[in-house]
Amino acid sequence: MHRNGIINLAPVHSEFILNFIESAQAWKLDVQVCCRLTRCVSAGVPDGYIGAYEPQSGYLKCKQAVCARRADGLRAAV
């Protein structure tokens, strides 16, 4: 995984962002709640929005991930 951090932004009263933050807290995930007044991300958060920054999140290169899992499966089958 290529860890680069992800921020989810939505209007303050958005059901999506409120559910996201609640779920992250319930599962004790490393998520920082951000608003215009906080400095948890360098880009900032616009007025009327709230952000949830996930510093440990990132992305996968799908083809490499699938090939690696396939190779693991083939080795396990031998």
DAPE-V841306 format. One record per pair of residues at least 4 apart in sequence whose C-alpha atoms are under 6 Angstrom apart, sorted by the first residue. I is the first residue (numbers start at 1). J is the second residue. Records with the same first field share a line. If there is no record, write none. Layout:
# DAPE-V841306
I=J ; J
This chain:
# DAPE-V841306
1=59 ; 60
2=58 ; 59
3=56 ; 57 ; 58
4=58
5=54 ; 55 ; 56 ; 57 ; 58
6=53 ; 54 ; 57
7=52 ; 53
8=51 ; 52
9=50 ; 51
10=49 ; 50
11=48 ; 49
12=48 ; 49 ; 50
19=23
24=28 ; 29
31=53 ; 54
32=52 ; 53
33=51 ; 52
34=38 ; 50 ; 51
35=45 ; 50
36=45 ; 46 ; 47
